[in-house]
Amino acid sequence: MILPDGYSDIPTGKIAAVVTHLEMTAPPQRRNDPPGAWTLREVDAPTLPWYRDLFRRVGEEWLWTSRVRLNDAELAAIIQAPGIEIYALVVDGRDEGLLELDFRDPGQCELVYFGVTTGLIGTGAARFLMNRALEHAWSRDVRRVWVHTCTLDHPSAVAFYQRSGFIPFRRQIEVADDPRLDGTLSRTAAKHVPVIE
């Protein structure tokens, strides 16, 4: 369904976001790593508690919920599947960033989840993580690397992806239950998105 021009009401208890899909079809020019003491480690067999903790610490402020609402079997089936690669950005021995790559669609790589914890925003850690993401993605036989972000994410997300070499190709509206109203996330998460009951 295509929304008409003008305002469209969002039901009470729901949130809405404009989703922007971005892609690249050739490796971009590599950007220099910013100064910082970050490392990347691949997590070959992510445990559910580890994944849920890092996912929450990186994504709660941006209302990431898709993986939070999954039961153990559903989550394990995704993050432990062949073709899924999960990495952690490590700072001072602690995992502070999440990178999840999906190679299951032949010839493509999706950056499924990408982000750093709030304290690292603006430090260059995300650029370091993106450099590693693109190195890993393009080290395979792929013709396309893509990602999507939305207006619930950090306000600089689209610009960051474009600076990294991604080009926007599609826009959608996503409507979902507000995860702060059903206890999925804390009522204090994402202060930039008002709760409307």
C-alpha positions as CSV (number, residue, x, y, z in Angstrom):
1,M,0.0,0.0,0.0
2,I,1.3,3.4,-0.9
3,L,0.5,6.1,1.7
4,P,-1.3,9.2,0.4
5,D,0.4,12.6,0.5
6,G,-0.1,14.4,3.8
7,Y,-0.3,13.2,7.3
8,S,-1.3,9.7,8.2
9,D,-2.4,8.9,11.8
10,I,-0.4,6.3,13.7
11,P,-2.6,4.3,16.2
12,T,-2.0,5.0,19.9
13,G,0.5,2.6,21.3
14,K,2.4,2.3,18.0
15,I,5.6,3.9,16.8
16,A,6.4,4.7,13.2
17,A,9.7,5.2,11.4
18,V,10.9,6.1,7.9
19,V,13.2,3.3,6.8
20,T,16.0,4.1,4.3
21,H,17.6,1.2,2.4
22,L,21.1,1.8,1.2
23,E,23.5,-0.3,-1.0
24,M,26.8,-0.4,-2.7
25,T,27.7,-2.5,-5.7
26,A,31.4,-2.1,-5.7
27,P,34.0,-1.7,-2.9
28,P,34.3,1.9,-1.8
29,Q,37.5,3.8,-1.4
30,R,38.8,2.8,2.0
31,R,38.6,5.5,4.7
32,N,41.4,5.9,7.1
33,D,40.9,4.4,10.6
34,P,40.5,7.0,13.2
35,P,42.9,6.9,16.2
36,G,41.7,4.6,18.9
37,A,42.4,1.4,20.8
38,W,39.7,-0.7,19.3
39,T,39.9,-4.3,18.0
40,L,37.4,-6.6,16.3
41,R,36.8,-10.2,17.2
42,E,34.7,-12.7,15.5
43,V,32.2,-14.5,17.7
44,D,32.0,-18.0,16.2
45,A,29.3,-19.4,18.4
46,P,27.5,-16.5,20.1
47,T,25.7,-17.5,23.2
48,L,22.2,-16.2,23.7
49,P,22.9,-14.2,26.9
50,W,26.0,-12.6,25.4
51,Y,24.2,-11.6,22.2
52,R,21.1,-10.3,24.0
53,D,23.2,-8.2,26.4
54,L,25.3,-6.6,23.6
55,F,22.2,-6.2,21.4
56,R,20.4,-4.4,24.2
57,R,23.4,-2.2,25.1
58,V,23.9,-1.1,21.5
59,G,20.3,-0.9,20.4
60,E,18.0,-0.1,23.2
61,E,18.3,3.7,22.8
62,W,17.3,3.2,19.1
63,L,14.4,0.9,19.9
64,W,16.0,-2.2,18.4
65,T,13.5,-4.9,19.3
66,S,13.3,-7.6,16.6
67,R,15.8,-9.9,18.3
68,V,14.6,-9.0,21.8
69,R,11.2,-10.5,21.1
70,L,12.5,-13.8,19.9
71,N,12.5,-16.9,22.0
72,D,15.7,-18.9,22.5
73,A,15.1,-21.3,19.6
74,E,14.2,-18.5,17.2
75,L,17.2,-16.4,18.1
76,A,19.6,-19.3,18.0
77,A,18.3,-20.3,14.6
78,I,19.3,-16.9,13.3
79,I,22.6,-16.0,15.0
80,Q,24.1,-19.5,14.8
81,A,23.0,-20.1,11.2
82,P,25.6,-20.9,8.5
83,G,26.2,-17.7,6.5
84,I,25.7,-15.4,9.5
85,E,28.9,-13.8,10.9
86,I,28.9,-11.9,14.2
87,Y,31.6,-9.6,15.4
88,A,32.2,-7.6,18.5
89,L,34.1,-4.3,18.7
90,V,36.3,-4.6,21.8
91,V,37.4,-1.7,23.9
92,D,39.5,-2.2,27.0
93,G,38.6,-5.9,27.0
94,R,34.8,-5.3,26.9
95,D,32.5,-5.8,23.9
96,E,31.1,-2.4,23.0
97,G,30.0,-2.7,19.4
98,L,28.0,-5.2,17.3
99,L,28.4,-6.2,13.7
100,E,26.2,-8.8,12.1
101,L,26.7,-9.8,8.5
102,D,24.4,-12.0,6.5
103,F,25.9,-13.9,3.5
104,R,23.0,-16.3,3.0
105,D,21.7,-14.7,-0.2
106,P,24.2,-15.6,-2.9
107,G,26.2,-12.6,-4.2
108,Q,25.0,-10.3,-1.4
109,C,25.9,-9.2,2.1
110,E,23.5,-7.5,4.4
111,L,24.8,-5.5,7.3
112,V,21.9,-6.7,9.5
113,Y,23.0,-5.0,12.7
114,F,25.7,-2.4,13.1
115,G,26.3,-0.1,16.1
116,V,28.4,0.9,19.1
117,T,27.3,1.6,22.6
118,T,26.3,5.1,23.5
119,G,29.6,6.1,25.1
120,L,31.5,5.4,21.9
121,I,29.3,7.5,19.6
122,G,31.3,10.3,18.2
123,T,34.7,8.8,19.1
124,G,35.5,7.2,15.7
125,A,34.7,3.7,16.9
126,A,31.8,3.4,14.4
127,R,34.1,4.3,11.5
128,F,36.6,1.7,12.6
129,L,33.8,-0.8,12.8
130,M,32.5,0.1,9.4
131,N,35.9,-0.2,7.9
132,R,36.1,-3.8,9.2
133,A,32.6,-4.5,8.1
134,L,33.3,-3.5,4.5
135,E,36.6,-5.4,4.5
136,H,34.8,-8.6,5.6
137,A,31.8,-8.1,3.3
138,W,33.9,-7.4,0.1
139,S,36.4,-10.2,0.9
140,R,33.7,-12.6,-0.3
141,D,32.3,-13.1,-3.8
142,V,29.6,-10.5,-3.5
143,R,28.2,-8.0,-6.0
144,R,26.2,-6.0,-3.5
145,V,26.4,-4.9,0.2
146,W,23.3,-3.3,1.7
147,V,21.9,-2.0,5.0
148,H,18.8,-0.3,6.2
149,T,18.4,2.3,8.9
150,C,15.4,4.3,10.1
151,T,14.4,7.6,11.8
152,L,14.5,5.9,15.2
153,D,18.2,5.4,14.8
154,H,20.9,8.0,15.5
155,P,20.1,11.1,13.5
156,S,23.5,10.9,11.7
157,A,23.0,7.2,10.6
158,V,22.0,7.9,7.0
159,A,24.8,10.4,6.5
160,F,27.3,8.1,8.1
161,Y,26.3,5.3,5.7
162,Q,26.5,7.6,2.7
163,R,30.0,8.8,3.8
164,S,30.9,5.1,4.0
165,G,30.0,4.6,0.3
166,F,26.3,3.5,0.5
167,I,23.7,4.9,-1.8
168,P,20.0,5.2,-0.8
169,F,17.7,3.2,-3.1
170,R,14.4,2.7,-1.3
171,R,12.3,4.3,1.5
172,Q,9.5,2.7,3.5
173,I,7.3,3.5,6.5
174,E,7.4,0.9,9.3
175,V,4.7,0.8,12.0
176,A,5.1,-1.4,15.1
177,D,4.0,-1.8,18.7
178,D,5.9,0.6,21.0
179,P,8.2,-1.8,22.9
180,R,8.3,0.4,25.9
181,L,4.6,-0.2,26.5
182,D,4.7,-4.0,26.7
183,G,7.8,-4.2,28.8
184,T,10.1,-5.3,25.9
185,L,12.3,-2.3,26.6
186,S,12.5,0.2,29.4
187,R,10.0,3.1,29.5
188,T,13.1,5.4,29.6
189,A,14.6,4.1,26.4
190,A,14.8,6.4,23.4
191,K,13.8,9.7,24.9
192,H,13.9,11.2,21.4
193,V,10.7,9.2,20.6
194,P,7.8,10.2,22.8
195,V,5.6,7.5,24.3
196,I,1.9,8.0,23.3
197,E,-0.5,5.8,25.2
